Amino acid sequence: MSLSLLGSTDISLSKIYTEKVIDDFIRVLELEPGNEGDPIVCNLRTVSLTDAEDTYEAISYVWGDPNDLVGILCNNLEHHITVSLALALRTIRHATERQVLWADAICINQDDEEEKRHQVKQMGRVYESAKRVVVYLGPDADRIAEGCFDLIKDFNRYWGRGLQQYKNPLDIPISTPYPFSVDSRRWEDIATLSKMPWFDRLWVVQEAGLAKDCVMLWGKAGVGFAEVMELVEWLRCRPDFSQPICPQVVLKWSDIFLQNQCTLGNKSTWRTDLPLSAWFSNTAATIPKNESFIEVLRTGRKLKATDPRDRVYGFLGSLLALTDDGLVIVEPDYAKSAEEVYLEIGYALLRHPRETSFLLGAVDHSSPAHVLAEGDWPSWVPRWDQGYWTVPLAVPYNWYCSGGPKRAFSAHVQPGKLLAIQCLNFDRLSWVSEPLSENNFCIDSANWDERFRKCGKSTIECLWETTLCSCQHASNDLEDTFMLTLCREYPATQVVKASGINMSILRTDFAKYRRLMQKAAALPLRPGADAELNNSSSKRVVRFANKIGSCYNRRLAHTEAGRLVLTPRFAEENDVCCVIPGASVPYILRQSSEDGIYHLVGDCYIYGVMRGEITQQAEEGKYKLETILLK
């Protein structure tokens, strides 16, 4: 319900936007001082963004229900803003001093498409130029924020000292008792924090990432945003601690920090304020070949956006969104539909030398209809609004080179949105499993499907037996291949690329994992039973369990030639296995009824193919390169 200061709820009476903002100009909000119950009184002022640097604070918040409005007095006129923005302004407002702020919903005329398009182009500069970005999460109704923030800081101090001593986060030994609380109720509060709506919003990635300084407010309690990201990175890189203590904490912002915010390129940043974040940020800066704009776009699949076009436009502040000529890869244009925007960015990525070979790997179909290009949407063009269904294989930081280490990827768009590529079709799927579930391969059996909890066998044993029984070309090394396929040969580990995987260590890890899983299957479901197993697990075994868990939504498959494949979600029997010269991983294709035309099902892992073996055999005459069209 709208509340009005002047006895009217007619929003059209508001005339606060007296002039357009063009060129280098923005509007800033001058918030008058006031106490908690006072009306919100403010003024808008147009300023040069260059001249305004470090003179204002930018607010990052969740817009909330657009129909739940309250009245404020702006430029001596009534205006209406969402309840969430009003709460943010009341929390930030000083009792005695005027503040200069920037908030998108009021500083940009949301009814003027031309102004929105212009302001979106410089949104990154707005947050980068602010003296501070204030993240407002919402009210602290349960009064848990202060204790939650204290625990985060205590936790980070302990692990930060360990990193200073041992240099590598994976080398820090766990020693108990910890000098911070492991009370499950307090970690539940941190889980509550990690699930706040702000962390689901797409635009906030850039808003917080570009800040020189960033503070997070939950009610009246505050903490540096760097502290929250530091916690998330520790919990992600040390699952041997996080899984038994706080498995309920959502860690999706780990990838968002590493693959998105660390690529923003702003020199003055909070990202180097704390040791682990600085360690990751500096590592990312020294290995630029591991970065791509596709990975930036992919992080948006985990987030919510009211406008699907913002899944591209919301990330144009990244340095990776620039072409070699220094131009933005696509220009924001809200006159275009989401489909037009996704096609435009797809074509642009295909032309970009850094991005082109990874584009097909960004396809992550959400339904079988998308595989078959129903609705006139090409199967080879990624849809950035379709969720995050599988962990990708075709990424710059994996060592795979199935298309040959020195081959150049080549693809050309043809009339009818067809894509012409050269490929080596070398095998077909003869059997596929049901989709793999992440929860079924964790050590905590309470998360398994009920049918597995009741059968008395671990999920990994059930999968092995099914794979063995369905194999028509059983070999002595099938168990090793099964194990290597589930961990994908640790694709991000560069020592594996150089020296190959240490099979002795891997077999030991796999054997320990299977024993723990079988113990979990035999345990009665009682509180703490699986925590005991987690606590007894080594770092390597937990890492192996996580690697298998990240096969979620994929399937295992056999081929006609006896290969074992980790396929995309919608792979079917008779689908084609192919290698594309210059592409890092193999792909699964589905032949259409039209000769020479295929649909892209997705990327895959095939042991014995990932190091360029098929391209080598093609040079020896075993396979023939052919040109096909992807529809």
Secondary structure, 3 states (H helix, E strand, C coil): CCECCCCCCCHHHCCCCCCCCCCCEEEEEEECCCCCCCCCEEEEEEEEHHHHCCCCEEEECCCCCCCCEEEEEECCEEEEEEHHHHHHHHHHCCCCCCEEEECHHHHCCCCCHHHHHHHHHCHHHHHHHCCEEEEECCCCCCCCHHHHHHHHHHHHHHHHHHHHHHCCHHHCCCCCCCCCCCCHHHHHHHHHHHCCHHHHECCHHHHHHCCCCEEEEECCEEEEHHHHHHHHHHHHHCHHHHHHHCCCCCCCHHHHHHHCHHHCCCCCCHHHCCHHHHHHHHHHHHCHHHCCHHHHHHHHHHCECCCCCHHHHCCCCCHHHECCCCCECCCCCCCCCHHHHHHHHHHHHHHCCCCHHHCHHHCCCCCHHHHCCHHHCCCCCCCCCCCCCCCCCCCCCCCCCCCCCCCCCCEEEECCCEEEEEEEEEEEEEEECCCCCCHHHCCCHHHCCHHHHHHCCCHHHHHHHHHHHCCCCCCCCHHHHHHHHHHCCCCCCHHHHHHCCCHHHHHHHHHHHHHHHHHHHHCCCCCCHHHHHHHHCCHHHHHHHHHHHCCCCCEEEEECCCCEEEECCCCCCCCEEEECCCCCCCEEEEECCCCCEEEEEEECEECCCCCCHHHHHHHCCCCCCEEEEEC
